[in-house]
């Protein structure tokens, strides 16, 4: 009798252990991982120099990312002005393109068309860096600030014999549009002289909504003031698109067998949501162009919400986080 009872107890223990073992195996399966399971991937903490693909929200490694960029005909880098780390980022891309035997043209917002001849002279090595060069390139007139903030890009092009294209219509023309509006300026000789008289200035509804909203939130003024500021923005973006398209058409006509690409370097506002310049380039080329936009952003933990907002409403194809640049007394407009 005692033997039979002992066997029942053993069988009960075995069954209990079997149930516990089954439960442990089931609880660690892929189907229903517990909250503390090590298989649950922790959230990524963003860091300076992370590159985020806005389509997936994932951080991508530079070697993988640059291969994707190289599939485009035009790469847009949108900077925060005067952040030296954004220049460093552009130089990193340019160096890799050359290492991969791809020859870039650098388009720069910081130069106006009326300074192109002097810019060519400097980049070709004919003219040295001097006050005379800065005067002839109309640096103070078209941009201002320290040339050294952007000089590294131009010096890189000079050392590697790469073309640099001044992207902006002349600043005096833009100032007149700001003051009087687009239609009156179209009647002036300066408009024809600028080379814009045969260009269509397209008032895109999505662009209009975005720019006017930003102007109202970020600038004081009247509705009339917003109108002329908006028209000046349209002309600048259309002019920059014209510059890039002219260069792209030259590249397509070239028969030297070299793989070429355009790297456009402007403020981030000119590439946001693909509307200001990229969309105008695509329109001018009837959609026959591959383009990639990269929004460069100074990063510190307090700006994580800004990053997330740019992911929720993708501001570009990629967001490239960088260290903070120079202290800026002006708070970013949201």
Secondary structure, 3 states (H helix, E strand, C coil): CHHHHHHHHHHHHHHHHHHHHHHHHHHCCCCCCCCCCCCCCCCCCCCCCCEEECCCCEEECHHHHHHHHCCCCEEEEEECCCCHHHHHHHHHHHHHHHHCCEEEEEEEEEEEHHHHHHHHHHHCCCCCCCHHHHHHCCHHHHCCCCCHHHHHHHHHHHHHCCCEEEEECCHHHHHHHHHHCHHHHHCCHHHHHHCCCCCCCCCCHHHHHHHHHHHHHHCCCCHHHHHHHHHHHHHHHHHHHHHHHHHHHHHHHCCCCCEEEEEEEEEHHHCHHHCCCHHHHHHHCCCCCCEEEEEEEECCHHHHHHHHHHHHCCCCCEEEEECCCCCCCCCCCC
